[in-house]
Amino acid sequence: MHLKKFMWPLALVASLLPSKVSGQTIFQGLRGPTNLQLDERLSFSKNENGVGLLTNILILKYWDGSKFGKFGFVSIPYKFIDSPNGSGRGFGDVSIGIGPRSSIKNLNLIPYFSLTFPTGESKNIATGNGRIDKKAGIAITYLFNNKNAELTSSFEYNNTGRNRDRVNPPNEVSMGFVAGYKMGRIRTATGLVDLVKGNGDFLLNLRNGIRYTLSPKLHFELYGDLSIKNKAIPRNKGVSTFVRYNY
């Protein structure tokens, strides 16, 4: 299987999503302008072992309230994998999460708890982990300079479950820090994201992103990731496109 032949059809689907929506900030610590949001993400990465991964993720989000409220999401991934050992495609592991949210002046908080279910294929060319993971995390966004500048940090702890082979891999911590600035219709962002496993293995990536607001109702985002330091987890290069709309 060749991944490239799948990329343009999926990107086209993302670009044709309904346009009568409201834009949202580039970061995740802020609530969208309506109660419901669809988040369509298309990403491609290739690691130093020659494994290519194309992932299409559809995320449905719910949030309510003004200063305080509730937050929830459902994330459904579909993956195309091309590796030296073979190729495969199929649904990945579905995640469901809930939590409170709050906005206190320029500080925005979204803590959450989520479960990831073994809906993906875990044998042969795996599209899933074959286990139930329990995650707790928080996204924090602070706005300043008349809300033109943004700082976001995130933290997530993943309590991994036993997989179908009765193996319980090390727990994981994901964290990141990103800074951004608004220039007209464009917002830029740059920062670091890190994955650390309980056995000491880790992967540190540099992340750069840009958002273009096509109208007050629609925006697109483009991100690039580049591994800069690692231990036992293969380095990779990746690019992602996001389309978000609210209704």
For each residue, the residues with C-beta under 8 A, 3 or more apart:
1: 80 82 87 88 89
2: 5 82
3: 6 7 44 52 54 80 82
4: 7
5: 2 8
6: 3 9 10 54 80
7: 3 4 10 11 42 44 54
8: 5 11 12
9: 6 12 13
10: 6 7 13 14 42 54 56
11: 7 8 14 15 42 241
12: 8 9 15 16
13: 9 10 16 17 40
14: 10 11 17 40 42 56 241 243
15: 11 12 243
16: 12 13
17: 13 14 38 40 243 245
18: 21 245 247
19: 214 215 217 218 245
20: 217 245 247
21: 18 217 218 244 245 246 247
22: 32 33 34 216 217 245 246
23: 33 213 215 216 217 218 219 244
24: 30 32 33 37 219 244 246
25: 30 141 150 187 211
26: 150 180 187 189 209 211 221
27: 30 139 141 150 152 178 180 189
28: 110 139 141 152 154
29: 108 109 110 139 140 141 152 154
30: 24 25 27 103 108 141
31: 63 65 69 71 101 103 108 110
32: 22 24 37 61 63 244 246
33: 22 23 24 246
34: 22 37 246 247
35: 62 63 64
36: 60 61 62 246 247
37: 24 32 34 60 61 62 63 244 245 246 247
38: 17 58 59 60 61 244 245 246 247
39: 57 58 59 60 61 242 243 244
40: 13 14 17 56 57 58 59 242 243 244
41: 55 56 57 58 59 240 241 242
42: 7 10 11 14 54 55 56 57 240 241
43: 53 54 55 57 238 239 240 241
44: 3 7 52 53 54 55 238 239 240
45: 52 53 225 236 237 238 239
46: 50 51 52 53 236 237 238
47: 50 51 234 235 236
48: 234 235 236
49: 83 84 234
50: 46 47 83 84
51: 46 47 81 82 83 84 234
52: 3 44 45 46 81 82 83
53: 43 44 45 46 79 80 81 82
54: 3 6 7 10 42 43 44 79 80 81
55: 41 42 43 44 77 78 79 80 92
56: 10 14 40 41 42 77 78 79
57: 39 40 41 42 43 75 76 77 78
58: 38 39 40 41 75 76
59: 38 39 40 41 73 74 75 76
60: 36 37 38 39 73 74
61: 32 36 37 38 39 71 72 73
62: 35 36 37 70 71 72 73
63: 31 32 35 37 69 70 71 72 101 110
64: 35 69 70
65: 31 68 69 70 101
66: 69 103
67: 102 103 104
68: 65 100 101 102 103
69: 31 63 64 65 66 100 101 102
70: 62 63 64 65 98 99 100 101
71: 31 61 62 63 97 98 99 100 101 110 112
72: 61 62 63 96 97 98 99
73: 59 60 61 62 95 96 97 112 114
74: 59 60 94 95 96
75: 57 58 59 94 95 96 97
76: 57 58 59 91 94
77: 55 56 57 91 92 93 94 120
78: 55 56 57 89 90 91 92
79: 53 54 55 56 89 90 91 92 120 127
80: 1 3 6 53 54 55 87 88 89
81: 51 52 53 54 87 88 89 125 126 127
82: 1 2 3 51 52 53 87
83: 49 50 51 52 86 87 125
84: 49 50 51
85: 125
86: 83 124 125
87: 1 80 81 82 83 125
88: 1 80 81 121 124 125 126 127
89: 1 78 79 80 81 127
90: 78 79 120 121 127
91: 76 77 78 79 94 119 120 127 128
92: 55 77 78 79 119 120 127 128
93: 77 116 117 118 119 120 128 129 133
94: 74 75 76 77 91 116 117 119
95: 73 74 75 114 115 116 117 135
96: 72 73 74 75 114 115 117
97: 71 72 73 75 112 113 114 115 135
98: 70 71 72 112 113 114
99: 70 71 72 110 111 112 113
100: 68 69 70 71 111
101: 31 63 65 68 69 70 71 108 109 110 111
102: 67 68 69 108 109
103: 30 31 66 67 68 107 108 109
104: 67 107 108 109
105:
106: 142 143 144 147
107: 103 104 140 141 142
108: 29 30 31 101 102 103 104 140 141 142 143
109: 29 101 102 103 104 138 139 140
110: 28 29 31 63 71 99 101 138 139
111: 99 100 101 136 137 138
112: 71 73 97 98 99 136 137 138
113: 97 98 99 134 135 136
114: 73 95 96 97 98 134 135 136 137
115: 95 96 97 132 133 134 135
116: 93 94 95 129 132 133 135
117: 93 94 95 96 132
118: 93 122 128 129 130 131 132 163 164
119: 91 92 93 94 128
120: 77 79 90 91 92 93 126 127 128 129 130
121: 88 90 124 125 126 127 128
122: 118 126 128 129 130 131 163 164
123: 126 130
124: 86 88 121
125: 81 83 85 86 87 88 121
126: 81 88 120 121 122 123 129 130
127: 79 81 88 89 90 91 92 120 121
128: 91 92 93 118 119 120 121 122
129: 93 116 118 120 122 126 133 160 163
130: 118 120 122 123 126 163 164 165
131: 118 122 160 161 162 163 164
132: 115 116 117 118 161
133: 93 115 116 129 158 159 160 161
134: 113 114 115 158 159 161
135: 95 97 113 114 115 116 156 157 158 159
136: 111 112 113 114 156 157 159
137: 111 112 114 154 155 156 157 174
138: 109 110 111 112 154 155 156
139: 27 28 29 109 110 152 153 154
140: 29 107 108 109 152 153 154
141: 25 27 28 29 30 107 108 150 151 152
142: 106 107 108 150 151 152
143: 106 108 147 149 150
144: 106 147 149 150 151
145: 148 149
146:
147: 106 143 144 150 182
148: 145 181 182
149: 143 144 145 179 180 181 182
150: 25 26 27 141 142 143 144 147 179 180 181 182 187 189
151: 141 142 144 177 178 179 180
152: 27 28 29 139 140 141 142 176 177 178 179 180 191
153: 139 140 175 176 177 178
154: 28 29 137 138 139 140 174 175 176
155: 137 138 173 174 175
156: 135 136 137 138 173 174 175
157: 135 136 137 171 172 173
158: 133 134 135 171 172 173 174
159: 133 134 135 136 171
160: 129 131 133 168 169 170 171 172
161: 131 132 133 134 168
162: 131 166 167 168
163: 118 122 129 130 131 166 167 168 169
164: 118 122 130 131
165: 130
166: 162 163
167: 162 163
168: 160 161 162 163
169: 160 163 197
170: 160 197 198 199 201
171: 157 158 159 160 197 198
172: 157 158 160 195 196 197 198
173: 155 156 157 158 195 196
174: 137 154 155 156 158 193 194 195 196
175: 153 154 155 156 193 194 196
176: 152 153 154 191 192 193 194 207
177: 151 152 153 191 192
178: 27 151 152 153 189 190 191 192 193 207 209
179: 149 150 151 152 189 190 191
180: 26 27 149 150 151 152 187 188 189 190 209
181: 148 149 150 187 188
182: 147 148 149 150 186 187
183: 186 187 188
184:
185: 212 213 214
186: 182 183 210 211 212 213
187: 25 26 150 180 181 182 183 210 211 213
188: 180 181 183 208 209 210 211
189: 26 27 150 178 179 180 207 208 209 210 211
190: 178 179 180 206 207 208 209
191: 152 176 177 178 179 206 207
192: 176 177 178 204 205 206 207
193: 174 175 176 178 204 205 207 225
194: 174 175 176 202 203 204 205
195: 172 173 174 202 203 233
196: 172 173 174 175 200 201 202
197: 169 170 171 172 200 201 202 233
198: 170 171 172
199: 170
200: 196 197 231
201: 170 196 197 231 232 233
202: 194 195 196 197 229 230 231 233
203: 194 195 227 229 230 231 233 234 235 236
204: 192 193 194 227 228 229 230
205: 192 193 194 225 226 227 228 236
206: 190 191 192 225 226 227 228
207: 176 178 189 190 191 192 193 223 224 225
208: 188 189 190 223 224
209: 26 178 180 188 189 190 221 222 223 224
210: 186 187 188 189 221 222
211: 25 26 186 187 188 189 219 220 221 222
212: 185 186 219 220 221
213: 23 185 186 187 216 218 219
214: 19 185 218 219 220
215: 19 23 218
216: 22 23 213
217: 19 20 21 22 23 245
218: 19 21 23 213 214 215 243 245
219: 23 24 211 212 213 214 244
220: 211 212 214 241 242 243
221: 26 209 210 211 212 240 241 242 243 244
222: 209 210 211 239 240 241 242
223: 207 208 209 239 240 241 242
224: 207 208 209 238 239 240
225: 45 193 205 206 207 236 237 238 239 240
226: 205 206 237 238
227: 203 204 205 206 230 235 236 237
228: 204 205 206
229: 202 203 204
230: 202 203 204 227 233 234 235
231: 200 201 202 203
232: 201
233: 195 197 201 202 203 230
234: 47 48 49 51 203 230
235: 47 48 203 227 230
236: 45 46 47 48 203 205 225 227
237: 45 46 225 226 227
238: 43 44 45 46 224 225 226
239: 43 44 45 222 223 224 225
240: 41 42 43 44 221 222 223 224 225
241: 11 14 41 42 43 220 221 222 223
242: 39 40 41 220 221 222 223
243: 14 15 17 39 40 218 220 221
244: 21 23 24 32 37 38 39 40 219 221
245: 17 18 19 20 21 22 37 38 217 218
246: 21 22 24 32 33 34 36 37 38
247: 18 20 21 34 36 37 38
